Amino acid sequence: MGKHDINAFLGAGTSFVGRLAFAGVVRIDGEFDGEIISSGTLIVGREARVEGRVAVGHLVCDGYVSAEVTAAASVTIHARGRLAGTVCTPVLAVSEGGCLDGTVSMGGAAEGGPAPAALAAAGLSEPSQSPDTES
């Protein structure tokens, strides 16, 4: 993923408190406290701190996340990533050195559970499946 693939960016040294709804890919390298809702991908950079509630399609964590996380597709925690809280996702990958401290649910709840309802509340739609997408 190149820098041109990112729709929005919260840089290091910045902080935001509130609610973020987006489509596509967003990268956070600063501090965020609140609610993040998207059918897209949230990238939490190495120096980032995210706290609150996260409901996204994909979460990539290379920083610190303390949240109630629902990811409809996947959660990836890189070697320097730290995730504390609850995680509900069908796919979880933790690299060696990555840390997950909390509870994990990998049942069917993430598939069609809280994320679509959260997306609808944010005025976002679910991504449509294309013929080459696996079910």
N, C-alpha and C positions, 0 to 999 in steps of 0.2 A: 504494500500500500504506500503510495507516494504522498507527498505533502499536498498535491493538487486534488487528492481524493477526499480530503477532509473538508466538511462543510463549515465547521466552526471550531474555534480554538480559544480556550481560556488559559492564558500564558502564566508562567511562573511569576510569583510576586503579586498576583491578583487574587481577589476573593469575591465570592458571590454567594448571597443568601437568597433562597427563593425556590422557584419552580422552573425547570427547563424541559421543554418538549421540542423534539426535533425529528427530522427525517434524515437518513444518510448516516454520516460518520461525524462524531464530535470527539475532540481530544481535550482533556483537562490536564493542565500541568500546574495549576494554581490550587486554590482551596474552594470547595463547594460545599454548602450546607443546605440541604433541602430535599426536593423531590425531582427525580429525573425520569422522564417517560419517553420512550421511543420504540419504534419497530426496528430501528437501525443499530449501529454499533457505537458503544461508548468505550473510548480508550482513556485509561487513567494512567498518566505518565509517571515516571520515576519519582519526581518531587511532589506529586499531587496528593491531596487529602480530600476525600469525598465522604461526607457523612449524611445520613438520612435514609431515604428510600429510593431504590433504583429498580425500574421496570423497563428492560430493554430487550432487543433481539439478541445481541451479543455483547458481552462484557469482556474487555481485555484489561487486566490489572497488572501494572508494573509499579504502582505506588501503594497508597494506603486507602482502603475502603472500609468504613464502619457503617454498615447499612443492612436493611432488609432488602435482599436482592432477588429479583425474579428475572431470569433470562430465558426467553422463549426458545432460543436455539442453543446457546453455549456460554460457559464462563471459562476463561483462561487466566490462570495466575502465573505470571512469569517469575523467574528466580528471585527478583527483588520485591515482588508483589506481596502485599499483606491484605487479607480480607478477614474482617471480624463481623460476625452477625449471622443472619440466616440466609441460606442460599437455596433457591428452588430453580432447577434447570435440568433438562434431559441429558446434557453433556457437560462434564467437568474435567478440566485438564489443569494439573498443578505441576509446574516444573520443579526440578530439584532445587531446593533453597526457598521456594515459595511457601507461604504460610496461610493456612485456612484455620481460623479459630471460631467455631460456632457450630451450627446445625446445618445439615445438607439434606435436601429432599430431591431425589432424581426420578420420582414417579411421574405419572401422567399429568400432575397438576400444572406443570409449566407449559405443557402442550395444550393451549386453549384455555388455560386457567386465568390467573390474575392479569397477565400482560395484555390480552386483547381488551379486557374491560377497562384497564388503565389507558390503553391507547384510544379507545372510543371516548373516554372522558376528556382526553387531551385534544380531541378532534383529529386524531391521526388514524389512518386505516392500516390494516394488516398488509404485509407484502403478499402479493398474489403468487401462487406457485406456478412456475413455468414447467413445461413438459420434461426438462432435463433435471429438475429438482427432485431429490429422493424424498419419499414420505416417511 
